[in-house]
Amino acid sequence: MKQILVTGAAGFIGSKTAELLLLEKKQVVGIDNLNDYYDTRLKKYRLASLKKYRGFKFHKIDIEDVASLKTLFRKHRFDAVINLAARAGVRYSMAHPLVYLNTNALGTLNLLELCKDFKVKKFILASTSSLYASQPMPFKETLSVNTPISPYAATKKGAEALCYTYHYLYGIDVTILRYFTVYGPVGRPDMSVFRFIQWINEGKPLDLFGDGSQSRDFTYVDDIARGTVKSLKNEGFRVINLGGNKPHRLAEVIQLIEKFVGKKAKVKRLPVHKTDMKATWADIRVAQKYLGWKPRVNLEEGIKRTVNWHCQNYRWLRKIKL
């Protein structure tokens, strides 16, 4: 594969995936609508890093804009599409469900239609561990995921269903990746690790929903990008978990951040939100078998790298609204 379309290229996972592809000497066309769901300075920072590579081209395009997408597909002969453009954030989806439906489901449909029309044979969809709500752990890809508890999860379920339909009808090779709590440098400021680092570093009260006993299968962004790139191989149709394979309590994450920041957290406890899952835990045997993938960066090392990056860039990060 020579030329790959990466949607959401200015995003947290999208930019890291594009960078890895560029390091492998692939030609990458990145698109992003650069929306202001969170501070666009982070998106511009990521894009600036990508624009240093000769093989990278960027277009400001929304995946809901069919006409612009069609022009792009006419201009380039893509070997694969990696769809990392999405509206993320479980709680925000409750206030803006239509926005999530339009981007996560309709946007995916637009891309699949163009893959069909322009004979693009490989499609990768970024999905989510949020689909596993109320299922037994560790979460296996064969579990029924018919009980989404947020509009975000429901729209990702819809996108997955569309992917299967286009595989079945038109033979598009599809890999669906269910990501588990991704964190790392240049992360999203609405996610816990970024917020916890910022609050602890500034000595501000840390908003903690619940008592900190809830656990997540935290996965370092470099590992996620590596698994995504490995998924470019032809598999027919496959759903694959990418996770750390070991849940960690939020209280443990806070302790690690305290260790590397060198300050104690001031914790403000809040009620558990209705859309919060008590725990997540990825069964990654499918990823190991078909991709030869497993995470390399453990939580302590990942938090250390993330804190170091945050401290090195604090002069401008302190202006980021959480």
C-alpha positions in Angstrom: 0.0 0.0 0.0 1.4 3.3 -1.1 -1.1 6.1 -0.6 -3.4 6.1 2.5 -6.2 8.5 3.5 -6.2 9.2 7.3 -9.3 11.0 8.5 -9.0 12.9 11.7 -5.3 13.5 11.0 -5.1 16.4 13.4 -6.6 14.3 16.2 -4.8 12.6 19.0 -4.7 9.0 17.5 -4.9 10.2 13.9 -1.8 12.3 14.0 0.3 9.6 15.7 -1.0 7.0 13.2 -0.1 9.3 10.3 3.3 9.9 11.7 4.0 6.1 11.9 2.9 5.6 8.3 5.1 8.4 7.2 8.1 6.9 9.0 7.3 3.7 7.0 7.7 5.8 3.8 4.0 5.7 3.0 2.2 8.6 1.2 -0.4 10.0 3.6 -3.2 12.3 2.8 -4.7 13.7 6.0 -8.1 15.3 6.4 -9.7 17.0 9.4 -12.4 19.6 9.9 -10.4 21.2 12.8 -13.5 21.6 14.9 -13.4 23.4 18.2 -14.7 20.6 20.4 -11.4 21.2 22.3 -8.7 23.9 21.9 -7.5 23.8 18.3 -4.0 24.8 19.4 -3.4 21.1 20.2 -4.6 20.1 16.7 -2.4 22.7 15.0 0.6 21.5 17.1 0.0 17.9 15.9 -0.4 19.1 12.3 2.8 21.1 12.4 4.7 18.0 13.3 3.2 16.1 10.4 3.9 18.8 7.8 7.6 18.3 8.3 7.3 15.0 6.3 7.5 15.2 2.5 5.0 12.4 2.1 2.2 14.2 3.9 -0.6 16.3 2.4 -3.3 17.9 4.4 -6.8 19.1 3.4 -9.3 20.8 5.7 -12.4 18.6 5.0 -15.2 17.3 7.1 -16.2 13.7 6.5 -19.9 14.9 6.4 -19.0 16.9 3.3 -19.6 14.4 0.4 -18.8 16.8 -2.4 -15.4 17.7 -1.0 -14.7 14.0 -0.2 -15.5 13.0 -3.8 -13.2 15.7 -5.2 -10.4 14.3 -2.9 -11.0 10.7 -4.0 -10.9 11.8 -7.7 -7.6 13.5 -7.1 -5.9 10.7 -5.3 -5.8 6.9 -5.8 -6.1 5.6 -2.3 -5.0 2.1 -1.4 -6.7 2.3 2.0 -8.8 4.5 4.2 -8.2 4.7 8.0 -11.2 6.4 9.5 -10.1 8.1 12.7 -12.4 11.1 12.4 -15.0 11.0 15.1 -16.9 12.9 17.7 -15.6 11.5 20.9 -16.6 12.1 24.6 -19.3 10.0 26.2 -20.8 12.8 28.3 -20.8 15.4 25.5 -22.7 13.0 23.3 -25.7 13.2 25.6 -26.0 17.0 25.0 -25.3 16.8 21.3 -26.5 13.4 20.0 -27.2 14.6 16.4 -23.7 15.9 16.0 -22.4 12.4 17.0 -24.8 10.7 14.6 -23.8 12.9 11.7 -20.1 12.4 12.1 -19.7 8.9 13.5 -22.4 7.1 11.4 -23.2 9.3 8.4 -19.5 10.3 8.0 -18.5 6.7 8.0 -21.2 5.9 5.4 -19.9 8.7 3.1 -16.4 7.2 3.2 -17.7 3.6 2.6 -19.7 4.8 -0.4 -16.6 6.5 -1.9 -14.5 3.4 -1.2 -17.1 1.4 -3.2 -17.3 3.9 -6.0 -13.5 4.4 -6.3 -12.5 0.8 -5.8 -10.6 1.3 -2.5 -10.2 -2.2 -1.1 -9.2 -1.6 2.5 -11.1 0.3 5.2 -10.2 0.6 8.9 -12.7 2.0 11.4 -11.7 3.3 14.8 -14.4 2.0 17.3 -14.5 1.9 21.0 -14.5 -0.2 24.2 -17.6 1.8 25.3 -19.7 -0.8 23.3 -18.9 -3.4 25.9 -21.1 -1.9 28.6 -22.7 -4.5 30.9 -20.7 -7.4 29.3 -18.5 -9.8 31.2 -14.7 -9.1 31.4 -12.3 -9.5 29.9 -14.1 -8.1 26.9 -14.0 -10.4 23.8 -14.8 -9.4 20.3 -17.4 -12.1 20.0 -19.5 -10.6 22.8 -22.9 -9.1 21.9 -22.6 -5.3 21.9 -26.3 -4.4 21.7 -26.6 -2.4 24.9 -24.8 1.0 24.2 -25.4 3.3 27.2 -24.5 6.6 25.4 -25.2 8.2 22.1 -21.4 8.1 21.4 -21.4 4.3 21.8 -24.6 3.9 19.8 -23.3 5.9 16.9 -20.1 3.8 16.9 -22.2 0.6 16.9 -24.0 2.0 13.8 -20.7 2.7 12.1 -19.6 -0.9 12.7 -22.8 -2.2 11.3 -22.4 -0.1 8.1 -18.8 -1.5 7.7 -20.1 -5.0 7.8 -22.8 -4.2 5.2 -20.3 -2.7 2.8 -18.0 -5.7 3.3 -20.8 -8.1 2.6 -22.2 -6.3 -0.4 -19.1 -4.9 -2.1 -16.2 -6.9 -0.8 -14.4 -4.1 0.9 -11.8 -5.5 3.3 -12.7 -4.1 6.8 -10.9 -4.1 10.1 -12.7 -2.6 13.1 -10.5 -1.6 15.9 -12.0 -1.2 19.4 -9.7 1.1 21.3 -9.4 1.0 25.1 -8.8 4.3 27.0 -6.0 5.8 24.9 -3.6 8.3 26.6 -0.2 9.9 26.0 1.5 13.1 25.0 -0.5 15.7 23.1 -3.7 14.0 24.3 -7.2 15.4 24.4 -7.9 17.9 27.3 -11.3 16.4 28.0 -9.7 13.0 29.0 -8.7 12.1 32.5 -4.9 11.8 32.2 -4.5 15.3 30.6 -6.8 16.9 33.1 -5.3 15.2 36.1 -1.8 16.2 35.1 -2.9 19.8 34.6 -4.8 20.1 37.9 -2.2 18.4 40.0 0.6 20.5 38.4 -1.3 23.7 39.1 -2.4 22.7 42.6 -6.1 22.9 41.6 -8.8 20.6 42.9 -9.1 17.4 40.8 -12.6 16.4 39.8 -13.0 12.7 40.4 -16.3 11.0 39.6 -16.7 8.2 42.2 -14.1 7.0 44.6 -11.3 6.2 42.2 -11.9 2.4 42.4 -13.3 2.3 38.8 -10.7 0.9 36.5 -9.7 1.3 32.8 -7.6 -0.6 30.4 -5.2 2.3 29.7 -3.4 2.0 26.4 -0.5 4.2 25.3 -1.0 6.1 22.1 2.1 4.8 20.3 0.9 1.2 20.9 -2.5 2.1 19.4 -1.0 3.7 16.4 1.2 0.7 15.8 -1.7 -1.7 16.0 -3.7 0.5 13.6 -0.9 0.4 11.0 -0.6 -3.3 11.4 -4.3 -3.6 10.6 -3.7 -2.6 7.0 -3.3 -6.2 6.1 -6.2 -8.0 4.4 -8.4 -9.8 6.8 -11.8 -9.9 5.0 -13.9 -8.6 8.0 -12.5 -8.6 11.5 -13.1 -6.8 14.8 -10.0 -6.5 17.0 -9.5 -5.1 20.5 -6.5 -2.9 21.0 -5.9 -2.5 24.8 -3.4 -2.7 27.5 -4.7 -6.1 28.6 -4.6 -5.0 32.3 -7.1 -2.7 34.0 -5.8 0.0 36.4 -7.8 1.9 39.0 -8.1 5.6 38.5 -6.6 6.0 42.0 -3.5 4.3 40.8 -3.2 6.7 37.8 -3.5 9.6 40.1 -0.8 8.2 42.3 1.6 7.8 39.3 0.9 11.4 38.2 1.6 12.6 41.7 4.9 10.7 41.6 6.1 12.2 38.3 4.8 15.7 38.8 6.1 15.8 42.4 2.9 17.2 43.9 0.0 15.8 45.8 -3.5 15.9 44.3 -6.3 17.8 45.9 -9.3 15.5 45.1 -12.8 16.8 44.7 -15.2 13.8 44.7 -18.3 13.9 42.5 -21.1 11.5 41.9 -20.6 8.7 39.4 -22.0 9.6 36.0 -24.7 7.4 34.5 -22.7 6.8 31.3 -19.6 5.7 33.1 -18.5 2.1 33.0 -17.3 0.6 36.2 -14.4 -1.2 34.5 -12.9 -2.1 31.1 -10.5 -4.8 30.2 -9.5 -5.9 26.7 -9.0 -9.5 25.7 -6.2 -9.0 23.1 -5.7 -12.6 21.9 -7.2 -11.7 18.5 -4.8 -8.9 18.1 -1.9 -11.1 19.0 -3.0 -13.9 16.6 -3.8 -11.8 13.5 -1.6 -8.7 13.9 1.2 -10.0 16.0 0.5 -7.1 18.3 0.6 -6.5 22.0 1.3 -3.3 24.0 4.9 -2.4 24.7 4.5 0.6 27.0 3.3 -0.1 30.5 1.2 2.4 32.5 4.0 3.7 34.7 6.3 4.4 31.7 3.4 5.8 29.7 2.4 8.2 32.5 6.1 9.2 32.9 6.4 10.1 29.2 3.1 12.0 29.3 4.0 14.0 32.4 7.4 14.9 30.9 5.9 16.1 27.7 3.3 18.1 29.6 5.9 19.8 31.8 8.1 20.6 28.8 5.2 22.3 27.0 3.5 23.8 30.1 4.0 27.5 29.0 1.4 27.1 26.3 -0.5 24.1 27.7 -1.5 26.1 30.8 -3.7 28.2 28.5 -5.7 25.2 27.3 -9.2 25.1 28.6 -10.2 21.8 30.3 
